């Protein structure tokens, strides 16, 4: 069960809260003026959250990269076809005109 505790209380009772988190696997939301500002959780839960965030960020980055590549391919498809010429067939003077 997640418990709420005001920041001043958390500051005063910090070692007790740490013991509850570490040994009883309790979780605390620390509030300031009734608004949540932080969470105090054990490392097992934190590592799960961190792995989830990393995975989500990788998925989001992959989706963004895919969208960019799709947009680039669509833009390239709108360009007129320019016949390709092998560089060997051009001489140096033609290249720098």
C-alpha positions as CSV (number, residue, x, y, z in Angstrom):
1,X,0.0,0.0,0.0
2,X,1.3,3.5,-0.9
3,X,1.2,5.9,1.9
4,X,1.4,9.7,1.7
5,X,3.6,11.7,4.0
6,X,4.3,15.5,4.1
7,X,7.8,16.6,3.3
8,X,8.4,18.0,6.8
9,X,7.4,14.6,8.3
10,X,9.5,12.7,5.9
11,X,12.5,14.9,6.8
12,X,11.9,14.4,10.5
13,X,11.3,10.6,10.2
14,X,13.6,9.8,7.3
15,X,15.5,6.9,8.9
16,X,12.2,5.3,10.0
17,X,10.8,5.7,6.5
18,X,13.9,4.1,5.0
19,X,13.7,1.1,7.3
20,X,10.0,0.6,6.3
21,X,10.9,0.9,2.6
22,X,13.9,-1.4,2.9
23,X,12.6,-4.1,5.2
24,X,8.8,-4.0,4.8
25,X,8.8,-2.9,1.2
26,X,6.4,0.0,1.9
27,X,6.1,2.9,-0.5
28,X,5.7,6.5,0.3
29,X,4.5,9.5,-1.7
30,X,6.1,12.7,-0.3
31,X,3.9,15.7,-0.5
32,X,4.3,19.5,-0.2
33,X,1.2,21.5,0.4
34,X,-0.8,18.4,-0.4
35,X,0.8,17.9,-3.9
36,X,3.0,14.9,-4.6
37,X,6.6,15.9,-5.2
38,X,8.6,12.6,-4.8
39,X,8.3,8.9,-4.1
40,X,10.3,6.7,-1.8
41,X,10.4,3.1,-3.0
42,X,12.8,0.2,-2.6
43,X,15.5,-0.5,-5.2
44,X,13.7,-3.6,-6.6
45,X,10.7,-1.4,-7.6
46,X,12.9,1.5,-8.8
47,X,14.9,-0.9,-11.1
48,X,11.7,-2.2,-12.6
49,X,10.5,1.4,-13.2
50,X,13.9,2.4,-14.7
51,X,13.9,-0.6,-17.1
52,X,10.3,0.3,-18.1
53,X,11.3,3.9,-18.8
54,X,14.4,2.8,-20.8
55,X,12.3,0.4,-22.8
56,X,9.6,3.0,-23.5
57,X,12.3,5.5,-24.5
58,X,13.8,3.0,-26.9
59,X,10.4,2.2,-28.4
60,X,9.7,5.9,-28.8
61,X,13.1,6.6,-30.3
62,X,12.6,3.7,-32.8
63,X,9.1,5.0,-33.7
64,X,10.4,8.5,-34.2
65,X,13.3,7.2,-36.4
66,X,10.9,5.1,-38.4
67,X,8.6,8.1,-38.9
68,X,11.5,10.2,-40.0
69,X,12.7,7.6,-42.5
70,X,9.2,7.2,-43.9
71,X,8.9,11.0,-44.3
72,X,12.2,11.1,-46.0
73,X,11.3,8.3,-48.4
74,X,8.0,10.1,-49.2
75,X,9.8,13.3,-49.9
76,X,12.4,11.6,-52.1
77,X,9.6,10.0,-54.1
78,X,8.3,13.5,-54.9
79,X,11.6,14.6,-56.5
80,X,11.9,14.3,-60.3
81,X,13.8,11.4,-61.7
82,X,17.3,12.5,-62.6
83,X,19.2,10.1,-64.7
84,X,22.3,8.8,-63.0
85,X,25.6,9.2,-64.6
86,X,28.6,7.2,-63.6
87,X,31.4,9.4,-62.3
88,X,33.9,7.5,-64.5
89,X,32.2,8.9,-67.6
90,X,32.7,12.5,-66.4
91,X,36.0,14.2,-66.7
92,X,37.4,16.6,-64.0
93,X,36.5,19.7,-66.0
94,X,32.9,18.7,-66.3
95,X,32.6,18.2,-62.6
96,X,33.8,21.7,-61.7
97,X,32.0,23.8,-64.3
